[in-house]
């Protein structure tokens, strides 16, 4: 069966980049799928392709689907700060300088449709009902096909909330070589729902560790899809069915600090791309390398840091484990304190970068006194909502929100905060198993749906489950009488999603699906040009979406490019 697997792999790799035209000498799927073992090899090949394992391609190209997906789905938003210009494609993602020939734009499309093609070979060949094991593999194929179409739709098309009639992506639900045009967003999402629903009916428990999907995995991702479709009640129903009356808190891993290190075995994880120490160490091409540099192993870029607004949000409750466990300020060993604040003439408090810094001391009232550019200033320590403190400094006639922190190491004027969500599996700094779906997300999906349905108490109850696991004290929980300065329950839920799912590939789409104006405000607040950044692309309702890769357009003239490119 190993030969069958390798033959299929060779055929897939030789397929065109967009898979709208398949090779004429394509191997017959009936010959490849002689039994369940053949289907299992093919499914394992899908997961290998997503990880870009060395043993699959024979070399490490760095074209990992997950690496580029995280770049394009997280970096353009307001969670991340890029410390300098870089030649890595992550720069273009952060600056929203996307073009149709970028490496990450093309890789995501190419790998996505290759994986879809591989799942189609299984769906077209296996006969439902022959055995439980066969049905489970068939369910895996439906799940991966639906999940991959969802990934591509969130990157290359408008959100469902912007209108069903908008151009979506090509739907590939067959291995034939017919020319496929772009389906509508509505049709794409309808097909995703069909695939995930079918997957949930066919699958049972995972056939191994959390590196393989299960019935729960399909339902978990389906709850995400219903949320994106604004089908609030179906989202709630799906999560309730998954829980089966169980307490939501019981589904969370109590050991939050080690959740990502132990993703392959964590009770909270529904599905991850399981990397192994041998063969999967992508080194500088790993997700972890974007956020972390290891002096011990002399590896990692360490160029992406948490943004100013995200740090403000975490520091309202400094004991938050999502902050203390995963975000690591780097200190030079000096026992001094520094204030970080924006220049109101060039950027506002929502900026992703920290520009102005000055050392100072605390007065008797714990205000921070410092000298900057020959003048002395006092940053006032203010109690907010009776719960947490902020520093504010009057600079150039503006009340500027500031951060006072022990003096940190800097990279190109940016304080260095390494992030370790995607590191230290098996004690290796650049190994992790990226999580596709976990219970915390599922619970927050339901919380948002509850908020949209006006069931505020239930929404806040779900939020509190997440906050309690993060170590937030009782006085930091939410209720109708304790909104902590928030104007709506929906705003509470969205900020909790931001805190809990930071850096996991949700933030940009979460902003976009709630309206273009939210996304544009964030883009416009970030530096448009300085000594380390090239000018950013103007953000319009068109260019906020990724372009269709030029290779795909060349291979299939019937494809229509996204407006603005």
C-alpha positions in Angstrom: 0.0 0.0 0.0 3.0 2.3 0.5 3.5 2.3 -3.3 -0.1 3.3 -3.8 0.4 6.2 -1.4 3.6 7.4 -3.1 2.0 7.1 -6.6 -0.9 9.3 -5.5 1.5 11.8 -4.0 3.5 12.0 -7.2 0.3 12.5 -9.2 -0.9 15.3 -6.9 2.4 17.2 -6.8 2.4 17.2 -10.6 -1.1 18.6 -10.8 -1.5 22.2 -11.9 -1.2 24.9 -9.3 -4.9 25.8 -9.2 -6.2 22.3 -10.1 -8.8 23.6 -12.5 -7.1 21.4 -15.1 -5.9 18.0 -14.0 -3.1 16.1 -15.8 -4.3 14.0 -18.7 -2.3 11.0 -17.4 -3.8 11.2 -14.0 -3.8 7.9 -12.2 -7.2 6.2 -11.8 -8.5 6.5 -8.3 -10.0 3.0 -8.4 -6.5 1.6 -8.7 -5.3 3.7 -5.8 -8.1 2.9 -3.4 -8.1 -0.9 -3.4 -9.0 -1.1 0.3 -9.3 1.0 3.5 -5.5 1.1 3.9 -5.2 2.9 0.6 -7.7 5.6 1.7 -5.9 5.9 5.0 -2.6 6.5 3.2 -4.3 9.2 1.1 -5.8 10.9 4.1 -2.5 10.9 5.9 -1.0 12.4 2.8 -3.5 15.3 3.1 -2.2 16.1 6.6 1.4 15.7 5.5 0.9 18.2 2.7 -0.6 20.7 5.1 2.5 20.3 7.3 4.9 20.2 4.4 6.9 17.3 6.0 10.4 16.8 4.8 9.7 13.1 4.2 6.8 14.0 1.9 8.5 16.5 -0.4 12.1 15.4 0.1 13.0 18.9 1.2 11.8 21.7 3.4 10.4 24.5 1.2 8.9 26.6 4.0 5.6 26.6 2.1 3.7 25.3 5.0 0.0 25.9 4.6 -0.5 26.7 8.2 2.4 29.1 8.3 1.0 31.2 5.5 -2.6 30.9 6.8 -1.5 32.4 10.1 0.3 35.2 8.3 -2.7 36.1 6.2 -5.4 35.6 8.8 -3.7 37.2 11.9 -1.0 39.6 11.0 -3.1 42.2 9.0 -5.3 42.9 12.1 -4.5 44.6 15.4 -3.0 41.8 17.5 0.4 42.0 16.0 3.4 44.4 15.7 6.1 43.7 13.1 9.5 44.9 14.5 11.0 45.7 11.2 10.9 45.3 7.4 11.7 41.8 6.4 12.1 39.8 3.2 9.7 37.1 4.5 6.2 37.2 3.0 4.9 37.9 6.5 5.8 41.6 5.8 3.4 41.9 2.9 0.7 40.3 5.0 1.2 42.7 7.9 1.4 45.7 5.6 -1.6 44.5 3.5 0.7 44.8 0.5 -0.7 41.7 -1.2 -0.3 41.1 -4.9 -1.3 38.1 -7.1 2.2 36.8 -7.3 3.2 36.7 -3.6 4.5 33.4 -2.3 1.9 33.1 0.5 -1.0 34.1 -1.8 -0.1 31.3 -4.2 0.9 28.7 -1.7 -2.4 28.8 0.2 -4.4 28.4 -3.1 -2.2 25.7 -4.5 -2.0 23.5 -1.4 -5.6 24.1 -0.5 -6.9 22.8 -3.8 -4.4 19.9 -3.9 -5.7 18.7 -0.6 -9.3 19.1 -1.8 -8.5 17.0 -4.9 -7.0 14.3 -2.7 -10.2 14.2 -0.5 -12.3 13.9 -3.7 -10.5 10.8 -4.7 -11.7 9.1 -1.5 -15.2 10.5 -1.6 -15.7 9.3 -5.2 -14.3 5.8 -4.5 -15.3 4.6 -1.0 -18.8 3.2 -0.7 -20.7 4.3 2.4 -21.9 1.5 4.6 -19.2 -1.1 3.9 -17.7 -0.9 7.4 -17.4 1.5 10.3 -13.7 2.1 9.6 -14.4 2.8 5.9 -17.2 5.2 6.8 -14.9 7.0 9.3 -12.3 7.6 6.6 -15.0 8.8 4.2 -16.1 11.2 7.0 -12.5 12.5 7.3 -12.4 13.2 3.6 -15.7 15.1 3.8 -14.4 17.0 6.9 -11.1 18.1 5.3 -12.8 19.1 2.0 -15.3 21.2 3.9 -12.7 22.7 6.2 -10.4 23.5 3.4 -13.1 25.2 1.3 -13.8 27.3 4.5 -10.2 28.3 4.8 -10.0 29.4 1.2 -13.3 31.2 1.4 -12.2 33.3 4.4 -9.0 34.3 2.6 -10.1 34.9 -1.0 -13.8 36.0 -0.7 -16.0 38.3 1.2 -17.5 37.1 4.5 -21.0 35.6 4.3 -22.3 38.5 6.4 -21.4 40.9 3.5 -23.9 39.1 1.2 -24.6 35.6 -0.2 -24.4 36.8 -3.8 -20.8 38.0 -3.7 -18.1 36.1 -5.6 -16.8 33.2 -3.6 -14.2 30.6 -4.6 -14.3 27.7 -7.0 -16.1 24.7 -5.6 -14.1 21.6 -6.3 -16.3 18.6 -5.4 -15.2 16.3 -8.1 -11.9 15.0 -9.6 -12.9 15.7 -13.2 -11.0 18.3 -15.1 -14.0 20.5 -16.0 -13.4 24.2 -15.9 -14.7 25.5 -12.6 -15.7 29.2 -12.2 -16.1 31.0 -8.9 -19.3 30.1 -7.1 -21.2 32.6 -5.0 -20.3 33.0 -1.3 -23.7 31.5 -0.4 -23.2 28.4 -2.5 -19.7 27.9 -1.1 -21.0 28.0 2.5 -24.0 25.8 1.7 -21.5 23.2 0.4 -19.3 23.5 3.5 -22.3 22.9 5.7 -23.2 19.8 3.7 -19.7 18.4 3.9 -19.3 19.0 7.6 -22.7 17.7 8.4 -22.0 14.5 6.4 -18.6 14.2 8.1 -20.2 14.4 11.5 -22.7 11.6 10.5 -19.9 9.3 9.3 -17.1 9.8 11.9 -16.9 8.5 15.4 -14.0 8.9 17.7 -10.6 9.9 16.3 -8.6 7.0 14.9 -5.5 8.2 16.8 -4.4 11.2 18.7 -5.8 14.7 18.2 -3.9 14.8 14.9 -6.9 13.1 13.3 -10.5 14.6 13.2 -13.5 13.1 14.8 -17.3 13.6 14.9 -16.7 16.3 17.5 -14.2 18.0 15.2 -16.7 18.3 12.4 -19.4 19.7 14.7 -16.9 22.1 16.3 -15.9 23.6 12.9 -19.6 23.5 11.9 -20.4 25.8 14.9 -17.8 28.2 13.5 -19.4 28.1 10.1 -22.9 28.8 11.4 -21.5 31.7 13.4 -19.9 33.1 10.2 -23.2 32.6 8.4 -25.0 34.5 11.2 -27.2 31.5 11.8 -27.1 32.1 15.5 -29.6 29.4 16.6 -28.0 26.6 14.6 -24.7 27.6 16.1 -26.2 27.3 19.6 -27.9 24.0 18.7 -24.7 22.5 17.4 -22.7 23.4 20.5 -25.5 22.2 22.8 -25.6 18.9 20.9 -21.8 18.6 21.3 -22.0 19.2 25.0 -24.9 16.8 25.5 -25.8 18.4 28.8 -22.3 18.5 30.1 -20.8 21.5 31.8 -18.8 23.7 29.3 -16.0 24.2 31.9 -15.4 20.5 32.0 -14.3 20.6 28.3 -11.4 23.0 28.9 -7.9 21.8 29.7 -7.1 22.9 33.3 -3.4 23.2 32.3 -3.7 26.2 30.1 0.0 26.9 30.1 0.8 23.5 28.6 -2.3 23.3 26.3 -0.4 24.1 23.1 2.7 22.1 24.1 0.5 19.0 24.5 -2.0 19.7 21.7 -1.8 16.1 20.4 -3.2 14.8 23.7 -5.1 17.7 25.3 -8.7 17.0 26.2 -9.6 20.5 25.0 -8.2 20.0 21.4 -10.7 18.7 18.8 -8.1 18.6 16.0 -4.6 19.7 15.4 -2.0 19.2 12.7 0.2 16.8 14.7 3.9 17.5 14.2 6.5 15.1 15.4 10.0 15.9 16.7 11.6 13.9 14.0 10.8 15.0 10.5 8.6 18.0 11.3 11.1 20.4 12.7 10.6 23.2 10.3 13.1 25.4 12.0 13.0 28.9 10.6 10.0 27.9 8.5 7.9 27.0 11.5 5.0 29.1 12.9 6.9 29.4 16.2 9.9 31.0 14.5 7.8 34.1 13.5 7.1 34.8 17.2 10.2 33.5 19.0 14.0 33.5 18.9 15.9 30.9 20.8 19.4 31.9 21.9 20.0 28.3 23.1 19.3 26.8 19.7 20.3 29.9 17.6 17.0 29.7 15.7 13.9 31.7 15.1 13.1 35.2 13.6 11.3 36.6 16.6 9.9 39.5 14.5 6.2 39.5 15.4 5.2 40.9 18.8 1.9 41.6 20.5 0.5 45.0 19.6 0.0 47.8 22.0 -3.8 47.5 22.1 -3.7 43.8 22.8 -1.2 44.4 25.7 -3.4 47.0 27.2 -6.3 44.5 27.1 -4.3 41.8 28.8 -2.8 44.1 31.4 -6.2 45.0 32.8 -5.7 41.7 34.7 -2.0 41.1 34.9 -2.5 37.6 36.4 -4.3 36.4 33.1 -2.5 33.2 32.2 -3.0 33.9 28.5 -0.6 36.8 29.1 1.8 35.3 31.6 2.1 31.9 30.0 2.5 32.9 26.4 3.9 36.5 26.2 7.4 37.0 27.4 8.9 40.5 27.7 12.7 40.6 27.2 14.7 42.6 29.8 18.3 43.7 29.6 18.7 43.3 33.4 18.3 47.0 34.3 16.2 48.0 37.3 14.7 50.9 35.5 11.2 51.7 34.2 10.2 53.1 30.8 7.0 54.8 29.5 5.8 53.9 26.0 3.3 56.2 24.3 2.3 57.3 20.8 2.9 60.6 19.0 -0.6 61.9 18.5 0.5 63.9 15.4 1.4 60.7 13.6 -0.7 57.9 15.1 -3.3 57.2 17.7 -3.6 54.9 20.6 -4.7 52.0 18.4 -1.4 51.9 16.7 0.3 48.5 16.4 3.7 50.1 17.1 5.3 51.8 20.1 7.3 54.8 19.0 8.1 57.2 21.9 9.9 55.9 24.9 11.5 57.6 28.0 12.9 56.5 31.3 11.6 57.9 34.5 10.6 57.4 38.2 7.4 57.1 40.3 6.3 59.9 42.6 4.5 59.4 45.9 1.1 58.9 44.2 2.6 56.3 41.8 2.4 58.7 38.9 5.3 58.3 36.4 7.5 61.4 36.0 9.8 61.5 33.0 11.8 63.8 30.7 11.3 63.6 26.9 12.8 65.9 24.3 14.0 68.4 27.0 10.6 68.7 28.7 9.3 67.1 31.9 6.0 65.2 31.9 3.9 63.4 34.4 1.9 60.3 33.4 -1.1 60.1 35.7 -2.1 56.7 37.1 -5.9 56.4 36.8 -8.2 53.8 38.2 -10.6 52.6 35.5 -14.1 51.3 36.4 -12.7 50.6 39.9 -10.9 47.6 38.5 -7.6 48.3 36.8 -5.1 51.1 36.3 -4.0 53.0 33.2 -1.4 55.6 32.7 -2.2 58.8 30.7 0.1 61.5 29.6 -0.7 64.9 28.1 1.6 65.2 25.1 1.2 67.8 22.4 -2.2 68.7 23.8 -3.5 65.2 23.6 -4.4 62.8 26.3 -2.3 59.8 25.4 -2.8 56.3 26.8 0.6 55.1 27.8 2.2 51.9 29.2 4.8 52.0 32.0 6.9 48.9 32.1 10.2 47.7 33.4 12.8 48.7 30.8 12.9 46.2 28.0 15.2 45.1 25.2 14.3 46.7 21.9 14.5 45.7 18.3 14.4 48.7 15.9 12.7 50.8 18.6 10.0 48.1 19.3 10.1 46.5 22.8 10.6 42.8 22.4 7.8 40.5 23.5 8.4 36.9 22.4 5.3 34.7 22.1 5.4 31.0 22.8 1.9 29.6 21.9 3.5 27.7 19.0 6.7 26.5 20.6 8.4 24.0 22.9 6.5 20.8 22.1 8.7 18.0 23.2 11.1 20.5 24.6 12.0 21.9 21.1 11.7 25.6 20.6 10.3 25.5 17.1 8.0 22.5 17.3 4.2 22.8 17.8 1.1 21.1 16.5 -1.1 24.0 15.3 -4.6 23.7 16.7 -7.4 23.8 14.1 -10.3 23.7 16.6 -10.6 23.5 20.4 -13.3 23.7 22.9 -12.6 27.3 24.0 -13.3 28.5 20.5 -16.5 26.4 20.4 -17.7 27.9 23.7 -17.0 31.4 22.5 -18.8 30.7 19.2 -21.9 29.9 21.3 -21.3 33.0 23.5 -21.4 35.2 20.4 -24.5 33.5 19.1 -26.2 34.0 22.4 -25.3 37.7 22.4 -26.7 38.1 18.9 -29.9 36.3 20.1 -30.3 38.7 23.0 -29.6 35.9 25.6 -27.1 38.0 27.4 -27.0 36.0 30.7 -26.1 32.8 28.8 -23.5 34.7 26.7 -21.8 36.1 29.8 -21.9 32.7 31.5 -19.9 31.2 28.6 -17.4 34.1 28.7 -16.9 33.6 32.4 -16.1 29.9 31.9 -13.2 31.0 29.7 -12.1 33.8 32.0 -12.1 31.5 35.1 -9.8 29.0 33.4 -7.5 31.9 32.5 -7.1 32.8 36.2 -9.2 35.9 36.2 -10.5 36.6 39.8 -14.1 36.6 40.8 -14.4 40.4 40.6 -13.3 40.2 37.0 -16.3 38.1 36.0 -19.2 39.6 34.0 -22.9 39.9 34.8 -25.8 42.2 34.0 -24.7 44.3 37.0 -21.0 44.1 36.3 -20.2 45.0 32.7 -16.8 46.6 33.6 -17.3 49.6 31.3 -18.5 47.6 28.2 -21.5 49.0 26.4 -22.8 45.7 25.1 -22.5 42.0 25.8 -21.4 41.5 22.2 -18.4 43.8 22.8 -17.5 41.7 25.8 -17.6 38.5 23.8 -15.6 39.9 20.9 -12.8 41.1 23.3 -12.8 37.7 25.0 -12.4 36.0 21.6 -9.5 38.4 21.0 -7.8 37.5 24.3 -8.4 33.8 24.2 -7.7 33.1 20.5 -4.9 35.7 20.0 -2.4 34.7 17.3 -4.5 31.6 16.3 -5.7 32.9 13.0 -9.1 34.3 13.8 -8.6 38.0 14.5 -8.6 39.5 11.0 -11.7 37.6 9.9 -13.5 38.4 13.2 -13.0 42.1 12.4 -14.0 41.8 8.8 -17.2 39.8 9.3 -18.4 42.5 11.7 -18.0 45.2 9.1 -15.5 46.7 6.8 -15.3 49.9 8.8 -13.9 48.1 11.8 -11.1 46.7 9.7 -10.4 50.0 8.0 -10.2 51.8 11.3 -7.5 49.5 12.4 -5.6 49.7 9.2 -5.7 53.5 9.1 -4.5 53.7 12.8 -1.3 51.8 12.0 1.8 53.5 10.6 1.5 54.1 6.9 5.2 54.6 6.4 8.4 55.0 8.4 12.0 54.0 8.3 11.2 50.3 8.5 7.9 50.1 6.6 7.2 50.7 3.0 3.9 52.4 2.2 0.9 50.3 2.9 -1.7 49.6 0.3 -4.8 51.8 0.5 -7.5 49.7 2.2 -10.8 49.7 0.3 -13.7 47.3 0.4 -12.1 45.5 -2.4 -8.4 45.2 -1.4 -9.1 44.0 2.0 -9.4 40.5 0.4 -6.6 38.5 -1.0 -6.1 38.4 -4.8 -6.6 35.3 -6.8 -3.1 34.0 -7.6 -1.9 34.9 -11.1 -1.0 31.3 -11.7 -4.6 30.2 -11.1 -5.8 33.0 -13.5 -3.3 31.8 -16.2 -4.4 28.2 -15.8 -8.1 29.0 -15.8 -9.1 32.1 -17.8 -12.7 31.7 -16.6 -11.7 32.8 -13.1 -12.4 36.4 -12.2 -9.9 38.4 -10.2 -11.0 40.2 -7.0 -11.7 43.9 -7.6 -8.9 46.2 -6.8 -6.0 44.0 -8.1 
